[in-house]
Amino acid sequence: MAQGLEDLAPAGLLDRMRNAAALVEGASRVRIFCHYDPDGTTSAAILARALMRRGKRIHASLSHALDRAAAARLREETNELLIVSDMGSGQLDLLEGLPYPVVVLDHHKPIRDSETIAHVNPHLDGVDGAREMCGATTTWLFTLILDERNWDLAGPALAGAIGDKQAVGGFLGVNAALFAEAVDRKVVVPERRLALRDLPLGRALAVSTDPYFRGLSGRPDAAAAFLQAAGFDPEGTVRQLDTTGRRKLASVLAVRLVEQGATPEALDVLVADRFWIEPDQMYAQDLEAYVNSCDRLEQEGLGMAVCLGDREAITKAEKLLEQYTAKVLGYLVSLESAGLFPKKHIQFFYCDDASLAGVVAGTGMQFFFDPSRPTLGLSVLDGVTKVSARGTRAHISSGIDLAVALREAASEVSGNGGGHNIASGATIPKGKEDKFLSLVDEIVGRQRGAARENAQ
């Protein structure tokens, strides 16, 4: 039996969304402004599909940041309504100065609320935006308030949640409730299986980044030899294995991950639910992979087209996925041998491509970097340095909050930063890297020390 939205999310959160939805009803043309990553791109697609369904004209943009320059461009526009998704809660000061109504649909921890903006953020109503709702699920729930026909947009929301790493260990909170309802409504069909692509096993293992197998990922010959030694045909596929064969392969790969020092949550990635999206006729994991590769290779519009169901875009995205995977594997294989630069409480590396630093840091952190320290990836660009920081659940349990650490350290060097406690980013002036890293190291050390004192 179908459940009502009141059974799936807190009343206060739904009230905020209803207030925001009232602004949509009065606009004929809606401006959409979202973050460029998979969570933001899927959010933009969800909004576009839902608003066009209601006869609204739209203008959508994907952006790396909502900074003063972006706000200045938005101020020059004559919009009836602006909806910002997967960002905005940390930029309320900029948005409150715009001369038209604004809706913010964000899941990053807010510094404050707003009296002039329709501010929708799960944190404001007791829901953890780092684990229980992402930008896409917040946006999807908002579109369900607009029209419950939008249950068929579960697929992009799932892809966004997967891209935001909220599927690791299973969905929780509002995420779990919404996706369970989508399953009951036959929009989504879950399948439990190995997290390898549907390719010959040798190639599937060699191109695997999530999970990443040290010494095998990025190395086709080594992957084939490993499989043969374990009694598997590198040219066969997972689908061709019987139940016993699949269990054996899962066991062999799990042992490999344990031996390389992968985190406990990394093992949850190996055998996990894959979600078939009935309306879109593809797996949510594949949709996320396509969108992510498009975003990271600066083809955000193509990623959004994939979410909108453009089959020609999917063909193009498949080629970009191959390019993107090769780039990520190149960095990870290099870091296996070169290692990272350690400080007392953090570790860091340099990455020429700012769009890849986060995924390299996150993948390495989960699967083979020193698990005792959070990891920062630095990309030195023209005039500024971009920073992506990733931690583990164990770090968060020990009192570390990377969003606070990067925000405070960045502000000390005339930069800015923020995000989630477990995954955060910053932009700092070029040449301030050493000072910034020392500050982050000190702050993370203090956070751990304070948590130990409180536990005593």
PASE-57788 format. One record per residue (C-alpha): y, z, x. Coordinates in steps of 0.2 Angstrom, whole numbers, plus 5000, padded with zeros to 4 digits. Layout:
N
YZX/...
This chain:
456
500050005000/501749955007/502850095013/504750105010/505950115024/506250295020/504550335025/504650245042/506350305049/507550455048/508750465033/510250475045/509850325054/509550225039/511250285032/512050225047/511250055045/511750045027/513550075031/513449935045/512549815033/513949835020/515049745033/513849605034/513949575016/515849545017/515749415031/515449235030/515349205049/514549335061/514849345080/513249405089/513349475107/511849535115/511049585132/510249445141/508549525144/506949505133/507549655122/509249585120/508649405118/507449445104/508749555096/509949405095/508549295088/508149425075/509949435070/510149245069/508649225059/509049365047/510849315045/510549125042/509249175029/510749255020/511849105022/512949165036/513649055049/513349135067/513949115085/512749205097/513049245115/511949325128/512749415142/512249515158/513649645154/514849705141/516349735154/518249725153/518149535156/516949505141/517949625130/519549525134/518649355129/518049435113/519849505109/520449325110/519249265096/519649265078/517949345072/517649415054/516349525061/515549565078/513749635080/513349695097/511449735101/510549805115/512149865122/513849935116/513450125115/514150145133/515650025130/516350105114/518050115122/518149925125/517449885108/518650005098/520049895105/519549735096/520549685081/519049655069/517549755062/516149795075/514349845073/513449915088/511549915087/511049995103/509650115110/510350165126/510850355127/512650365120/513950465128/514850495112/514950425094/516350325086/517450345071/518050165070/516450065074/514850055064/513850135078/511950135075/510950215089/509250305087/509850445099/511150495086/509850545074/508550625085/507550475090/507150435108/507850265112/506850255128/505150275120/505250265101/506450125097/507149985108/508549865105/507449735096/506649865084/508349945080/509049775076/507449725066/507549885056/509449845052/508849675046/507549755035/509049855027/509849685024/508349605016/506449665016/505949485018/506349515036/504649595039/504149425045/505249455060/504049585067/503549465081/505149455091/505349645088/503649675096/504049555110/505749655113/504749815113/503449755125/504849685137/505749855137/504049935142/503950035126/502149975123/501450065138/500350205133/500450155114/501950145103/502750305097/503950365084/504850235073/504150095084/502350155079/502850165061/503649995059/502249905068/500949995059/501749935043/501849755049/499949765053/499649825035/500749685028/499649565038/501149505048/500449565065/498549565070/498149685084/496649635096/496049755110/495749655126/496049645145/497849615150/497449445159/498149275154/496849155146/496549065162/495049045174/494749225180/495249185199/496949115193/497249245180/497049385193/498049285206/499549265194/499449445187/500949545189/500649675175/499549745180/499849695199/498349705210/498749745228/497949625240/497449505225/498949465215/499849315223/498249275233/497149145225/495749145238/495749335239/495649355220/494149225220/493249315234/493449485225/492749425209/491249335217/490849495226/490949595210/489749465202/490949365192/491249175191/493149145196/493048985186/492549075170/493749155158/493749325149/493349245133/491749175140/491149355145/490049455134/490449635129/489549705144/490349585156/492149625149/491749805151/491149785169/492649685173/493849815166/492949945176/493049855192/494849815190/495249995185/494450065201/495549935210/497150005202/496550185206/496250145224/497950065227/498850225220/499350155203/500150275191/499150345176/500150245164/499750085174/497950105169/498550095151/499149925154/497449855160/496549865143/497849865129/498249795112/498749615111/499749575095/499449405086/501049365076/500449275061/502149195056/502449125073/500649085078/500749165095/500449325104/501849445106/501449465124/501549275127/503249265118/503949405129/503349325144/504149155139/505749245135/505849355151/505549205162/506949105153/508149255154/507749285173/507949105178/509649095168/509048995154/509449125140/509748995127/508048925130/507249095128/508149115111/507548945105/505849005109/506149155098/506849035084/505148945084/505648785094/504048715100/504848595112/505648755120/503948835121/503348685132/504848705143/504648895144/502848875150/503448785166/504848915169/503549055167/502548985181/504148975192/504649145188/502949225191/502849135208/504549215213/504049395207/502449385216/503349325232/504449475232/502949595228/501849525241/503149535254/503549715250/501649755252/501749725270/503649765274/503749925264/505250005257/506750105265/506450285261/507650425259/507250605255/507250585236/507250395233/506650235241/507550065240/507349885245/508449725245/508249575233/509149415235/508949385216/509849515205/508849455190/507249495198/507649665206/507249765191/505549695187/505049705206/505649885206/504749925190/503149835194/503049905212/503450085205/501950075193/500649995204/500850025222/502550095228/502650275234/502550365217/503450525223/505150435224/506150325211/506450155217/508150055218/508249875221/509949815228/510549635227/512149605237/513149465229/514949405232/516049555231/514849665222/513149735223/511949745208/510749895208/509149915197/508250085197/506550125190/505550285189/503950345181/503650465167/503150595180/504850585188/505650615171/504550765168/505150835185/506950825178/507550655185/508750555175/509150395183/510550345170/511550505175/511150475193/511750295194/513250325183/513850475193/513550395210/514350225205/515950305198/516150395215/516250225223/517350135210/515850055201/514950085185/513150125180/512050185166/510450145156/508950245152/508250405161/506750305168/507650135170/509450115174/510649995183/512349995192/513649875199/514649935214/515849865226/515049765241/515049875257/514850035247/512950025247/512650165260/513750295252/513050245234/511250275240/511650445248/512550495232/511050445221/509850535234/510850695232/510950685213/509150655211/508750795223/509850915213/509050855197/507350905203/507951065210/508751115194/507251075184/506151185196/507351325194/507351315175/505451315175/505351475184/
